[in-house]
Amino acid sequence: MAGDMWGYPETAQYVPGAQLVGYAVEASDGSIGKVDKHTEEVGRSYLVVDTGPWILGKRVLVPAGLVSQIDTGSETVRLGCTRAEVKDSPDFESGKHENDADYIEQIERHYASRHM
């Protein structure tokens, strides 16, 4: 899945240049926070989700390939993974993890090993 993991799927209805910061983020089983940052880098697009009080302010990186739908009307990003999968993902630290190959591999292993 690593190759597909880092690009927004066509079905997500992502529009290049869209500003997703502040959008609510919904996992397949409920709300998990808000988009704190997003990228549209070729081969490495992702969202940084601030989980807020749900997981004590944890910030996590979610590969764009897990986005199932972007609803601009309700300003909501829906993910094709569960709250537990997001909760169990490695913490994200801005300025440290964006270009850290070991961290990116951890993210790939975490989401590639999920049960579908």
Backbone bond lengths (Angstrom), bond angles and torsions (degrees), N, CA, C in turn:
res aa  C-N    CA-C-N  psi(-1)  N-CA   C-N-CA  omega(-1)  CA-C   N-CA-C  phi
1 M - - - 1.454 - - 1.523 111.78 -
2 A 1.308 118.46 -14.79 1.460 121.09 -173.35 1.521 112.73 -54.51
3 G 1.331 118.11 -38.61 1.457 120.45 -179.49 1.517 112.87 -64.63
4 D 1.333 116.50 -39.95 1.462 121.73 -179.49 1.526 112.40 -84.71
5 M 1.301 116.96 -16.37 1.453 122.27 -172.48 1.530 113.45 -63.99
6 W 1.311 117.46 -30.09 1.460 120.61 -170.01 1.529 114.63 -100.45
7 G 1.315 118.39 11.69 1.462 121.11 177.12 1.515 110.28 -125.62
8 Y 1.339 116.71 143.39 1.464 120.19 177.75 1.527 109.04 -65.83
9 P 1.327 118.79 127.99 1.459 119.67 177.00 1.531 110.24 -67.43
10 E 1.317 115.93 149.89 1.463 120.40 179.83 1.521 111.53 -56.15
11 T 1.321 116.49 -37.80 1.468 121.39 -177.94 1.529 113.16 -66.26
12 A 1.343 117.52 -17.15 1.466 120.73 -179.35 1.523 112.09 -72.03
13 Q 1.318 116.55 -18.56 1.465 122.57 -179.98 1.531 112.18 64.30
14 Y 1.331 115.53 36.13 1.464 120.23 176.65 1.523 109.28 -74.18
15 V 1.317 116.37 133.02 1.453 122.17 177.51 1.525 107.61 -107.62
16 P 1.349 118.27 117.26 1.466 120.06 179.72 1.537 111.25 -50.70
17 G 1.311 114.50 135.54 1.461 120.40 -178.80 1.528 113.52 90.74
18 A 1.316 117.26 -7.21 1.468 120.79 179.56 1.528 109.91 -62.21
19 Q 1.304 116.41 144.89 1.458 122.13 177.77 1.526 108.49 -102.72
20 L 1.319 116.48 106.13 1.462 121.83 -175.54 1.524 113.91 -98.17
21 V 1.324 117.56 -7.09 1.465 120.59 -178.91 1.530 109.10 -58.33
22 G 1.329 115.30 129.75 1.458 121.40 -179.48 1.523 113.47 96.03
23 Y 1.336 117.92 -14.47 1.465 120.64 178.02 1.530 109.20 -64.04
24 A 1.328 115.92 144.55 1.457 121.61 172.55 1.524 108.38 -69.16
25 V 1.335 116.47 148.91 1.461 121.29 178.62 1.526 108.18 -120.44
26 E 1.331 114.32 126.58 1.461 121.98 -179.78 1.520 109.12 -116.74
27 A 1.332 116.89 124.84 1.461 121.08 170.46 1.528 106.73 -81.09
28 S 1.319 116.97 177.10 1.457 119.78 -178.99 1.526 112.75 -64.17
29 D 1.332 116.94 -18.89 1.459 120.36 -178.53 1.532 113.71 -121.51
30 G 1.318 117.54 21.50 1.461 119.14 174.45 1.516 114.35 140.32
31 S 1.310 114.80 175.22 1.465 123.28 -176.98 1.522 111.11 -68.74
32 I 1.360 115.60 141.67 1.469 118.62 178.50 1.523 113.65 -129.67
33 G 1.319 118.69 -6.01 1.454 119.07 178.24 1.510 113.23 146.49
34 K 1.337 115.24 -149.09 1.467 122.30 -177.14 1.526 110.28 -133.88
35 V 1.326 114.85 154.11 1.464 120.44 176.06 1.523 108.25 -72.42
36 D 1.329 115.97 122.36 1.460 122.28 178.79 1.530 110.40 -96.03
37 K 1.340 116.04 -28.43 1.456 122.22 -177.93 1.517 107.15 -162.29
38 H 1.332 116.78 152.73 1.463 119.63 171.98 1.509 109.09 -150.17
39 T 1.337 114.75 155.77 1.457 120.45 178.67 1.515 108.70 -128.89
40 E 1.310 114.42 163.25 1.462 120.04 172.98 1.525 109.51 -133.47
41 E 1.339 114.20 36.71 1.457 120.53 177.51 1.521 109.25 -65.52
42 V 1.307 117.10 136.04 1.456 120.72 177.66 1.522 109.03 -63.52
43 G 1.306 116.27 125.08 1.458 121.33 179.23 1.514 115.14 80.84
44 R 1.335 118.80 -1.98 1.463 121.35 179.37 1.530 111.06 -155.68
45 S 1.320 116.74 51.68 1.467 120.52 176.11 1.527 109.28 -85.87
46 Y 1.316 115.79 140.23 1.460 119.66 -179.63 1.520 110.78 -158.21
47 L 1.334 114.19 168.33 1.464 122.98 171.82 1.520 107.34 -115.02
48 V 1.320 116.58 145.43 1.456 120.87 166.51 1.522 104.71 -106.27
49 V 1.322 115.49 121.55 1.455 121.49 -176.97 1.523 109.55 -106.85
50 D 1.324 115.31 126.55 1.458 121.68 173.83 1.516 105.94 -92.01
51 T 1.326 116.93 112.43 1.453 121.01 -175.86 1.527 112.92 -77.88
52 G 1.325 117.16 -5.86 1.464 120.69 176.96 1.519 111.54 58.43
53 P 1.325 116.57 -143.13 1.465 119.74 -176.42 1.523 113.52 -71.71
54 W 1.345 117.70 -13.82 1.465 119.27 -177.90 1.519 111.62 -59.93
55 I 1.335 117.63 -43.11 1.475 121.07 176.71 1.529 108.82 -125.75
56 L 1.289 117.01 45.59 1.463 122.81 176.64 1.521 113.52 52.86
57 G 1.317 117.02 45.22 1.445 121.58 173.42 1.504 115.90 74.30
58 K 1.295 118.39 19.25 1.461 122.41 179.05 1.529 109.82 -66.10
59 R 1.324 115.81 142.64 1.468 122.02 173.49 1.515 107.48 -113.72
60 V 1.326 116.07 132.63 1.459 121.13 -177.76 1.520 109.94 -130.88
61 L 1.322 115.23 151.71 1.449 121.91 176.25 1.529 107.89 -96.97
62 V 1.333 115.97 128.07 1.457 121.52 179.01 1.527 107.85 -119.68
63 P 1.334 117.65 118.21 1.470 119.82 178.33 1.525 111.46 -58.73
64 A 1.323 116.72 143.03 1.467 121.97 -176.82 1.519 112.60 -59.92
65 G 1.319 118.32 -25.40 1.452 121.54 179.38 1.513 113.91 -64.32
66 L 1.338 117.51 -15.44 1.461 121.57 178.18 1.518 112.71 -89.31
67 V 1.326 117.10 -4.52 1.463 120.61 177.74 1.529 107.90 -76.40
68 S 1.317 116.20 120.90 1.466 119.66 -179.92 1.520 112.00 -95.00
69 Q 1.339 116.62 -28.36 1.463 118.89 179.56 1.536 110.00 -161.60
70 I 1.315 114.86 143.15 1.459 121.41 172.57 1.521 106.61 -117.99
71 D 1.317 116.00 117.96 1.464 122.09 -179.30 1.529 108.10 -106.68
72 T 1.327 116.25 101.06 1.463 119.94 -177.22 1.523 111.51 -70.49
73 G 1.327 117.44 -27.49 1.465 120.70 178.85 1.514 112.47 -62.91
74 S 1.331 116.15 -46.02 1.467 120.36 -179.45 1.527 112.00 -98.15
75 E 1.350 116.23 2.19 1.465 122.39 -177.76 1.527 111.24 50.68
76 T 1.336 113.99 56.41 1.453 121.82 -178.02 1.524 110.47 -130.83
77 V 1.317 115.85 136.12 1.463 123.02 172.39 1.523 106.40 -108.09
78 R 1.326 115.96 124.10 1.463 120.85 178.10 1.528 109.16 -104.13
79 L 1.334 114.96 137.35 1.464 121.34 -178.19 1.523 110.85 -109.28
80 G 1.307 115.62 152.29 1.451 121.99 175.72 1.509 111.58 -95.50
81 C 1.302 117.48 43.33 1.458 122.90 176.38 1.526 108.00 -147.23
82 T 1.318 116.37 167.30 1.465 120.79 -176.80 1.531 112.24 -89.64
83 R 1.315 114.35 166.62 1.462 120.18 175.42 1.527 110.38 -60.13
84 A 1.321 117.60 -40.37 1.464 121.32 -179.33 1.524 111.04 -63.04
85 E 1.330 117.38 -39.29 1.464 120.36 179.00 1.522 110.71 -63.78
86 V 1.319 116.67 -39.32 1.465 120.25 177.53 1.528 109.49 -69.32
87 K 1.319 116.63 -45.31 1.462 121.17 -179.23 1.528 111.72 -58.74
88 D 1.332 116.69 -38.63 1.463 121.13 -176.58 1.524 113.80 -83.51
89 S 1.324 117.72 -1.97 1.467 120.11 -179.61 1.530 110.16 -75.60
90 P 1.326 116.54 156.84 1.469 119.84 -179.37 1.530 112.08 -61.05
91 D 1.323 117.02 142.30 1.474 121.95 175.88 1.523 109.92 -59.43
92 F 1.332 115.57 148.08 1.461 121.51 177.34 1.515 108.81 -110.05
93 E 1.340 116.11 132.96 1.462 121.56 176.21 1.518 108.52 -122.72
94 S 1.327 115.81 114.00 1.460 121.45 -178.93 1.517 110.44 -60.06
95 G 1.341 115.81 139.80 1.450 121.33 -179.66 1.518 113.28 85.02
96 K 1.324 116.63 -9.23 1.458 120.42 -178.53 1.533 111.75 -118.21
97 H 1.325 117.28 -40.21 1.454 120.34 -169.93 1.528 116.02 -101.33
98 E 1.322 119.11 -12.00 1.466 120.33 -175.69 1.526 113.51 -55.81
99 N 1.312 117.56 -41.06 1.462 121.75 -176.96 1.521 112.95 -118.07
100 D 1.318 116.62 20.77 1.468 122.33 -179.39 1.529 108.48 -88.24
101 A 1.333 116.50 107.81 1.468 121.50 -176.26 1.530 112.17 -59.63
102 D 1.330 117.75 -38.38 1.464 120.52 179.07 1.528 110.88 -64.40
103 Y 1.326 116.66 -42.03 1.470 120.55 178.70 1.529 110.25 -64.46
104 I 1.323 118.07 -44.26 1.465 122.07 179.33 1.527 109.82 -60.01
105 E 1.329 117.53 -40.67 1.467 121.21 176.93 1.526 111.58 -64.02
106 Q 1.340 117.00 -37.85 1.472 120.50 176.55 1.528 110.05 -61.25
107 I 1.327 116.50 -43.99 1.469 120.82 179.50 1.527 109.48 -62.26
108 E 1.326 116.64 -46.46 1.467 120.34 -179.66 1.527 111.01 -60.15
109 R 1.328 117.19 -45.22 1.472 120.35 179.17 1.527 110.86 -63.28
110 H 1.330 115.69 -43.12 1.465 119.95 -177.74 1.533 111.08 -59.78
111 Y 1.318 117.06 -51.43 1.460 119.30 -175.94 1.523 113.18 -81.23
112 A 1.315 118.52 -25.38 1.469 120.51 177.92 1.525 110.86 -72.64
113 S 1.319 117.48 -25.91 1.458 120.29 -177.37 1.530 112.23 -90.81
114 R 1.297 117.91 3.01 1.466 120.01 -178.15 1.518 111.19 -69.38
115 H 1.297 115.29 152.06 1.470 121.00 -179.56 1.521 108.62 -85.64
116 M 1.318 114.52 125.96 1.458 119.27 -177.30 1.510 110.60 -105.73
